[in-house]
């Protein structure tokens, strides 16, 4: 048996004696006894080849000198006794030590434990090459890494490694290092670690909230906010008062009012600082949100512009005149007109290659905008089509007939009919084959469109009490607004209700949340009422306020 084996056996026998007493029987219940302090199991020790206890101490980085017992002069014959011990073989030494331990009093065994036990507590991380130590740390969860950093200076240096935290960010789907854009990080602190901590804090704020009141932006008098866009730090609201307003998401101030439409604004799109709006005055307008200038007025439709979708430098508009028009945003020129619907066009999607439209004629159409040819007419709905999603692979349509249909745009075939809702599907969001649908029946449903399976129905004791008006994906969460005056937050994976993010004072008595838009760190809600119980306003909730407070401080 080697030196380590001998030491382990001695340690085990000493500990057993302390735990069970000199005769090997356990101590009576309730009697205190000495226990070791978190020593590593023998299998976790790094093997080495020390030959004496002193060599072991040096291998572990301990000083060769330690505090000696100073109770008196050494007993006579000690050197002879030690010389005799050295002359014995390994098994003989073990037998002698076993007998010696059996004859020791508790205080003497404790002394041996205090000397020997630290030798089992080896800092294996510090003994490893940096690359191997970092590889070991990659197996720790972020919370454990933060705790490991408190162990000692060497562990802290390793646990702050920027590449290590970049990997942790990657595992969580965080692909961009954002901390440096929000504050100056100390040179000793990993930017990726700061990014991870910031994202974790934002996630917690979303899920659990805080006591801060939302910022209130009042405008549009008592009119309805019909459309809402949000890009960077700019918010743009459109109303049936014929105007759009540009707001600062930071200060809450109305920066400018976009005037020019002679009818209510019913739809809008936004990219960076470019805003496109559609109105009952039959025109579209292209605006510069920073200057407030109307860059182009797009004429051509002969009735209300009811829907639009922007992709790159092109916007496709749908109108109650039954046509769709494809516009070049930079020039204001109408490039194509798509005709074929028999009633008002209510919804449109454009992926840059194909246009998909849904109308009050119960039909969904797939178009080649370059040739102005209708490639497929998707028939199957038995009432008006109000909502569409198109990801380039599947077309999903929602109708007043209560059904949702999944189509193949290449063949025009119906892949699935999703049933379960009881009324009009007014809004949908599609991402990575997961569809979330909001319905006038007050429920939100989560679907897998590949299988047609309903994964969750978001309802229960905390469900909406009235029609769902708008919904959005955000950070693995689902946000839904309703005529009941609330915005609810749901866990996309489990379908569980998390909390009411917004609850108007007039909820249940006329207060309505008409529209919502969200980024990773902000939520913007357009709220009001139809009976005067709630002022028309925007509510802005910022879930990254702690970071900004640090900047201010």
Order of alpha helices (4+ residues) and beta strands (2+ residues): alpha-alpha-alpha-alpha-alpha-alpha-alpha-alpha-alpha-alpha-alpha-alpha-beta-beta-beta-beta-beta-beta-beta-beta-beta-beta-beta-beta-beta-beta-beta-beta-beta-beta-beta-beta-beta-beta-beta-beta-beta-beta-beta-beta-beta-beta-beta-beta-alpha
